[in-house]
Amino acid sequence: MRFIVKENRWLTKDVLLMRLSGDTRSIVKPGQFVQIALPGFYLRRPISVCDYDETSLTLIYKVVGSGTEIMSTLEVGTKL
């Protein structure tokens, strides 16, 4: 599945909100996890879905390591 970053903004000093657009047919409820593949990392990052609709999903995540640190720098338009 491919998603495009539509928003990635800080909510607090270490928590961000990321909104992605794409096909969300496989999302069935908030709390479900999605696996985010990041360039340069072998393992994907499991992030819980905060909210979703037919064309987008919202993730809220905390920067706790190098993977989520990279996620915090992703710009609008980035494909995941």
N, CA, C and O atoms as CSV, one atom per row, in Angstrom:
chain,resi,resn,atom,element,x,y,z
A,1,MET,N,N,0.837,-1.181,0.000
A,1,MET,CA,C,0.000,0.000,0.000
A,1,MET,C,C,0.880,1.242,0.000
A,1,MET,O,O,1.926,1.263,0.649
A,2,ARG,N,N,0.477,2.242,-0.701
A,2,ARG,CA,C,1.206,3.510,-0.736
A,2,ARG,C,C,0.338,4.613,-0.155
A,2,ARG,O,O,-0.863,4.694,-0.412
A,3,PHE,N,N,0.981,5.455,0.631
A,3,PHE,CA,C,0.323,6.625,1.195
A,3,PHE,C,C,1.192,7.841,0.936
A,3,PHE,O,O,2.398,7.720,0.722
A,4,ILE,N,N,0.576,9.009,0.955
A,4,ILE,CA,C,1.286,10.267,0.777
A,4,ILE,C,C,1.072,11.108,2.027
A,4,ILE,O,O,-0.053,11.249,2.508
A,5,VAL,N,N,2.156,11.664,2.545
A,5,VAL,CA,C,2.078,12.520,3.732
A,5,VAL,C,C,1.365,13.813,3.355
A,5,VAL,O,O,1.814,14.537,2.466
A,6,LYS,N,N,0.268,14.102,4.022
A,6,LYS,CA,C,-0.495,15.334,3.807
A,6,LYS,C,C,-0.255,16.343,4.922
A,6,LYS,O,O,-0.440,17.546,4.736
A,7,GLU,N,N,0.163,15.837,6.092
A,7,GLU,CA,C,0.435,16.706,7.238
A,7,GLU,C,C,1.342,15.945,8.191
A,7,GLU,O,O,1.172,14.740,8.376
A,8,ASN,N,N,2.289,16.623,8.790
A,8,ASN,CA,C,3.167,16.030,9.789
A,8,ASN,C,C,3.604,17.167,10.700
A,8,ASN,O,O,4.577,17.864,10.412
A,9,ARG,N,N,2.883,17.354,11.801
A,9,ARG,CA,C,3.143,18.527,12.634
A,9,ARG,C,C,3.276,18.144,14.096
A,9,ARG,O,O,2.718,17.152,14.565
A,10,TRP,N,N,4.041,18.973,14.799
A,10,TRP,CA,C,4.272,18.771,16.221
A,10,TRP,C,C,3.039,19.174,17.026
A,10,TRP,O,O,2.443,20.225,16.791
A,11,LEU,N,N,2.667,18.316,17.983
A,11,LEU,CA,C,1.600,18.625,18.927
A,11,LEU,C,C,2.198,19.059,20.262
A,11,LEU,O,O,1.682,19.962,20.921
A,12,THR,N,N,3.296,18.403,20.655
A,12,THR,CA,C,4.050,18.754,21.862
A,12,THR,C,C,5.527,18.643,21.505
A,12,THR,O,O,5.869,18.454,20.337
A,13,LYS,N,N,6.401,18.759,22.493
A,13,LYS,CA,C,7.835,18.709,22.196
A,13,LYS,C,C,8.311,17.364,21.656
A,13,LYS,O,O,9.380,17.301,21.048
A,14,ASP,N,N,7.544,16.278,21.860
A,14,ASP,CA,C,7.961,14.982,21.341
A,14,ASP,C,C,6.830,14.145,20.732
A,14,ASP,O,O,7.014,12.952,20.494
A,15,VAL,N,N,5.679,14.743,20.479
A,15,VAL,CA,C,4.539,14.040,19.895
A,15,VAL,C,C,4.094,14.767,18.633
A,15,VAL,O,O,3.982,15.993,18.613
A,16,LEU,N,N,3.841,13.983,17.571
A,16,LEU,CA,C,3.429,14.550,16.286
A,16,LEU,C,C,2.133,13.929,15.800
A,16,LEU,O,O,1.759,12.828,16.205
A,17,LEU,N,N,1.460,14.652,14.929
A,17,LEU,CA,C,0.284,14.167,14.220
A,17,LEU,C,C,0.675,14.056,12.757
A,17,LEU,O,O,1.158,15.020,12.163
A,18,MET,N,N,0.464,12.876,12.174
A,18,MET,CA,C,0.729,12.667,10.752
A,18,MET,C,C,-0.568,12.260,10.074
A,18,MET,O,O,-1.233,11.318,10.505
A,19,ARG,N,N,-0.923,12.963,9.024
A,19,ARG,CA,C,-2.092,12.623,8.225
A,19,ARG,C,C,-1.602,12.120,6.876
A,19,ARG,O,O,-0.787,12.768,6.220
A,20,LEU,N,N,-2.105,10.956,6.466
A,20,LEU,CA,C,-1.711,10.318,5.216
A,20,LEU,C,C,-2.920,10.148,4.319
A,20,LEU,O,O,-4.018,9.872,4.802
A,21,SER,N,N,-2.732,10.311,3.019
A,21,SER,CA,C,-3.825,10.038,2.089
A,21,SER,C,C,-3.492,8.774,1.301
A,21,SER,O,O,-2.335,8.508,0.977
A,22,GLY,N,N,-4.523,8.012,1.006
A,22,GLY,CA,C,-4.342,6.768,0.264
A,22,GLY,C,C,-5.546,5.854,0.462
A,22,GLY,O,O,-6.567,6.251,1.024
A,23,ASP,N,N,-5.402,4.638,-0.007
A,23,ASP,CA,C,-6.470,3.640,0.070
A,23,ASP,C,C,-6.546,3.069,1.484
A,23,ASP,O,O,-5.617,2.399,1.934
A,24,THR,N,N,-7.634,3.328,2.176
A,24,THR,CA,C,-7.779,2.872,3.568
A,24,THR,C,C,-8.768,1.711,3.718
A,24,THR,O,O,-9.264,1.468,4.818
A,25,ARG,N,N,-9.056,1.001,2.644
A,25,ARG,CA,C,-10.030,-0.091,2.720
A,25,ARG,C,C,-9.658,-1.175,3.727
A,25,ARG,O,O,-10.540,-1.832,4.282
A,26,SER,N,N,-8.361,-1.369,3.967
A,26,SER,CA,C,-7.953,-2.421,4.906
A,26,SER,C,C,-8.003,-1.970,6.369
A,26,SER,O,O,-7.820,-2.788,7.270
A,27,ILE,N,N,-8.247,-0.688,6.613
A,27,ILE,CA,C,-8.380,-0.191,7.990
A,27,ILE,C,C,-9.825,-0.434,8.418
A,27,ILE,O,O,-10.767,-0.013,7.746
A,28,VAL,N,N,-9.981,-1.126,9.558
A,28,VAL,CA,C,-11.344,-1.452,9.989
A,28,VAL,C,C,-11.765,-0.738,11.271
A,28,VAL,O,O,-12.955,-0.659,11.575
A,29,LYS,N,N,-10.776,-0.207,12.036
A,29,LYS,CA,C,-11.147,0.530,13.239
A,29,LYS,C,C,-9.938,1.285,13.785
A,29,LYS,O,O,-8.798,0.865,13.584
A,30,PRO,N,N,-10.186,2.399,14.475
A,30,PRO,CA,C,-9.085,3.086,15.148
A,30,PRO,C,C,-8.419,2.139,16.144
A,30,PRO,O,O,-9.080,1.271,16.713
A,31,GLY,N,N,-7.129,2.301,16.354
A,31,GLY,CA,C,-6.388,1.410,17.232
A,31,GLY,C,C,-5.659,0.322,16.461
A,31,GLY,O,O,-4.696,-0.261,16.960
A,32,GLN,N,N,-6.119,0.048,15.242
A,32,GLN,CA,C,-5.428,-0.905,14.387
A,32,GLN,C,C,-4.038,-0.347,14.064
A,32,GLN,O,O,-3.861,0.868,13.989
A,33,PHE,N,N,-3.068,-1.219,13.876
A,33,PHE,CA,C,-1.716,-0.766,13.568
A,33,PHE,C,C,-1.464,-0.775,12.071
A,33,PHE,O,O,-1.975,-1.627,11.345
A,34,VAL,N,N,-0.671,0.185,11.622
A,34,VAL,CA,C,-0.135,0.178,10.269
A,34,VAL,C,C,1.385,0.066,10.408
A,34,VAL,O,O,1.954,0.500,11.410
A,35,GLN,N,N,2.026,-0.506,9.417
A,35,GLN,CA,C,3.470,-0.673,9.413
A,35,GLN,C,C,4.068,0.359,8.464
A,35,GLN,O,O,3.818,0.310,7.260
A,36,ILE,N,N,4.850,1.284,8.990
A,36,ILE,CA,C,5.444,2.354,8.193
A,36,ILE,C,C,6.861,1.946,7.799
A,36,ILE,O,O,7.709,1.723,8.663
A,37,ALA,N,N,7.117,1.848,6.490
A,37,ALA,CA,C,8.455,1.555,5.973
A,37,ALA,C,C,9.179,2.878,5.750
A,37,ALA,O,O,8.671,3.767,5.067
A,38,LEU,N,N,10.360,2.999,6.326
A,38,LEU,CA,C,11.157,4.219,6.204
A,38,LEU,C,C,12.429,3.924,5.424
A,38,LEU,O,O,13.034,2.866,5.596
A,39,PRO,N,N,12.838,4.859,4.563
A,39,PRO,CA,C,14.078,4.657,3.813
A,39,PRO,C,C,15.272,4.505,4.762
A,39,PRO,O,O,15.416,5.265,5.719
A,40,GLY,N,N,16.123,3.512,4.484
A,40,GLY,CA,C,17.316,3.314,5.295
A,40,GLY,C,C,17.116,2.435,6.517
A,40,GLY,O,O,18.074,2.171,7.244
A,41,PHE,N,N,15.891,1.973,6.762
A,41,PHE,CA,C,15.604,1.112,7.905
A,41,PHE,C,C,15.063,-0.218,7.406
A,41,PHE,O,O,14.190,-0.259,6.539
A,42,TYR,N,N,15.586,-1.299,7.959
A,42,TYR,CA,C,15.151,-2.635,7.563
A,42,TYR,C,C,13.764,-2.957,8.132
A,42,TYR,O,O,12.898,-3.465,7.420
A,43,LEU,N,N,13.562,-2.657,9.419
A,43,LEU,CA,C,12.296,-2.964,10.072
A,43,LEU,C,C,11.304,-1.817,9.900
A,43,LEU,O,O,11.683,-0.645,9.906
A,44,ARG,N,N,10.039,-2.169,9.749
A,44,ARG,CA,C,8.978,-1.160,9.664
A,44,ARG,C,C,8.600,-0.708,11.060
A,44,ARG,O,O,8.865,-1.401,12.043
A,45,ARG,N,N,7.972,0.470,11.143
A,45,ARG,CA,C,7.536,1.021,12.423
A,45,ARG,C,C,6.038,0.786,12.588
A,45,ARG,O,O,5.253,1.289,11.785
A,46,PRO,N,N,5.614,0.026,13.622
A,46,PRO,CA,C,4.172,-0.162,13.854
A,46,PRO,C,C,3.612,1.065,14.576
A,46,PRO,O,O,4.063,1.420,15.665
A,47,ILE,N,N,2.627,1.701,13.955
A,47,ILE,CA,C,2.013,2.894,14.525
A,47,ILE,C,C,0.499,2.677,14.552
A,47,ILE,O,O,-0.079,2.215,13.568
A,48,SER,N,N,-0.131,3.002,15.657
A,48,SER,CA,C,-1.571,2.826,15.820
A,48,SER,C,C,-2.346,3.925,15.095
A,48,SER,O,O,-1.963,5.095,15.128
A,49,VAL,N,N,-3.437,3.534,14.441
A,49,VAL,CA,C,-4.301,4.483,13.732
A,49,VAL,C,C,-5.150,5.243,14.745
A,49,VAL,O,O,-5.825,4.642,15.581
A,50,CYS,N,N,-5.108,6.556,14.662
A,50,CYS,CA,C,-5.906,7.407,15.545
A,50,CYS,C,C,-7.305,7.615,14.958
A,50,CYS,O,O,-8.305,7.535,15.671
A,51,ASP,N,N,-7.361,7.884,13.643
A,51,ASP,CA,C,-8.631,8.154,12.961
A,51,ASP,C,C,-8.445,7.838,11.488
A,51,ASP,O,O,-7.315,7.795,11.001
A,52,TYR,N,N,-9.542,7.615,10.771
A,52,TYR,CA,C,-9.469,7.338,9.338
A,52,TYR,C,C,-10.803,7.629,8.682
A,52,TYR,O,O,-11.835,7.700,9.349
A,53,ASP,N,N,-10.774,7.798,7.362
A,53,ASP,CA,C,-11.979,7.857,6.546
A,53,ASP,C,C,-11.661,7.138,5.239
A,53,ASP,O,O,-10.683,6.392,5.179
A,54,GLU,N,N,-12.451,7.338,4.204
A,54,GLU,CA,C,-12.287,6.594,2.950
A,54,GLU,C,C,-10.969,6.894,2.240
A,54,GLU,O,O,-10.480,6.053,1.487
A,55,THR,N,N,-10.387,8.063,2.460
A,55,THR,CA,C,-9.208,8.463,1.695
A,55,THR,C,C,-8.008,8.877,2.538
A,55,THR,O,O,-6.962,9.212,1.982
A,56,SER,N,N,-8.130,8.862,3.858
A,56,SER,CA,C,-6.996,9.293,4.673
A,56,SER,C,C,-6.992,8.612,6.033
A,56,SER,O,O,-8.006,8.087,6.492
A,57,LEU,N,N,-5.832,8.635,6.656
A,57,LEU,CA,C,-5.745,8.148,8.026
A,57,LEU,C,C,-4.849,9.079,8.821
A,57,LEU,O,O,-3.968,9.742,8.272
A,58,THR,N,N,-5.089,9.117,10.121
A,58,THR,CA,C,-4.348,9.990,11.030
A,58,THR,C,C,-3.606,9.139,12.043
A,58,THR,O,O,-4.171,8.232,12.653
A,59,LEU,N,N,-2.326,9.451,12.209
A,59,LEU,CA,C,-1.484,8.780,13.188
A,59,LEU,C,C,-0.988,9.819,14.176
A,59,LEU,O,O,-0.672,10.943,13.786
A,60,ILE,N,N,-0.918,9.463,15.431
A,60,ILE,CA,C,-0.283,10.305,16.439
A,60,ILE,C,C,0.824,9.451,17.036
A,60,ILE,O,O,0.579,8.352,17.532
A,61,TYR,N,N,2.056,9.977,16.981
A,61,TYR,CA,C,3.195,9.178,17.427
A,61,TYR,C,C,4.181,10.023,18.226
A,61,TYR,O,O,4.242,11.246,18.102
A,62,LYS,N,N,4.945,9.318,19.046
A,62,LYS,CA,C,5.941,9.963,19.896
A,62,LYS,C,C,7.334,9.628,19.369
A,62,LYS,O,O,7.602,8.489,18.989
A,63,VAL,N,N,8.204,10.611,19.350
A,63,VAL,CA,C,9.587,10.388,18.944
A,63,VAL,C,C,10.320,9.721,20.108
A,63,VAL,O,O,10.511,10.325,21.163
A,64,VAL,N,N,10.728,8.459,19.898
A,64,VAL,CA,C,11.400,7.700,20.954
A,64,VAL,C,C,12.699,7.050,20.470
A,64,VAL,O,O,13.440,6.489,21.277
A,65,GLY,N,N,12.978,7.117,19.199
A,65,GLY,CA,C,14.186,6.491,18.660
A,65,GLY,C,C,14.501,7.053,17.287
A,65,GLY,O,O,13.887,8.020,16.835
A,66,SER,N,N,15.471,6.427,16.633
A,66,SER,CA,C,15.921,6.947,15.336
A,66,SER,C,C,14.849,6.839,14.245
A,66,SER,O,O,14.781,7.698,13.366
A,67,GLY,N,N,14.015,5.797,14.290
A,67,GLY,CA,C,12.964,5.646,13.277
A,67,GLY,C,C,11.900,6.724,13.373
A,67,GLY,O,O,11.543,7.344,12.371
A,68,THR,N,N,11.399,6.944,14.567
A,68,THR,CA,C,10.376,7.990,14.721
A,68,THR,C,C,10.985,9.381,14.589
A,68,THR,O,O,10.283,10.333,14.248
A,69,GLU,N,N,12.286,9.508,14.857
A,69,GLU,CA,C,12.968,10.790,14.608
A,69,GLU,C,C,12.956,11.094,13.109
A,69,GLU,O,O,12.697,12.227,12.705
A,70,ILE,N,N,13.236,10.080,12.287
A,70,ILE,CA,C,13.175,10.255,10.825
A,70,ILE,C,C,11.744,10.570,10.404
A,70,ILE,O,O,11.527,11.441,9.561
A,71,MET,N,N,10.759,9.868,10.985
A,71,MET,CA,C,9.355,10.149,10.658
A,71,MET,C,C,9.014,11.608,10.921
A,71,MET,O,O,8.254,12.214,10.166
A,72,SER,N,N,9.567,12.172,11.982
A,72,SER,CA,C,9.241,13.550,12.357
A,72,SER,C,C,9.747,14.561,11.333
A,72,SER,O,O,9.304,15.710,11.327
A,73,THR,N,N,10.675,14.142,10.463
A,73,THR,CA,C,11.224,15.058,9.458
A,73,THR,C,C,10.577,14.897,8.089
A,73,THR,O,O,10.895,15.647,7.166
A,74,LEU,N,N,9.664,13.918,7.940
A,74,LEU,CA,C,9.033,13.694,6.641
A,74,LEU,C,C,8.171,14.886,6.258
A,74,LEU,O,O,7.383,15.384,7.063
A,75,GLU,N,N,8.328,15.328,5.039
A,75,GLU,CA,C,7.621,16.510,4.559
A,75,GLU,C,C,6.361,16.138,3.796
A,75,GLU,O,O,6.213,15.015,3.315
A,76,VAL,N,N,5.468,17.094,3.698
A,76,VAL,CA,C,4.237,16.928,2.912
A,76,VAL,C,C,4.624,16.517,1.500
A,76,VAL,O,O,5.527,17.097,0.898
A,77,GLY,N,N,3.933,15.511,0.980
A,77,GLY,CA,C,4.218,15.008,-0.364
A,77,GLY,C,C,5.079,13.764,-0.394
A,77,GLY,O,O,5.192,13.116,-1.434
A,78,THR,N,N,5.697,13.415,0.747
A,78,THR,CA,C,6.531,12.220,0.825
A,78,THR,C,C,5.662,10.987,0.639
A,78,THR,O,O,4.587,10.887,1.230
A,79,LYS,N,N,6.127,10.039,-0.186
A,79,LYS,CA,C,5.407,8.773,-0.390
A,79,LYS,C,C,5.948,7.727,0.553
A,79,LYS,O,O,7.160,7.559,0.688
A,80,LEU,N,N,5.036,7.019,1.211
A,80,LEU,CA,C,5.406,5.927,2.132
A,80,LEU,C,C,4.810,4.622,1.628
A,80,LEU,O,O,4.998,3.577,2.251
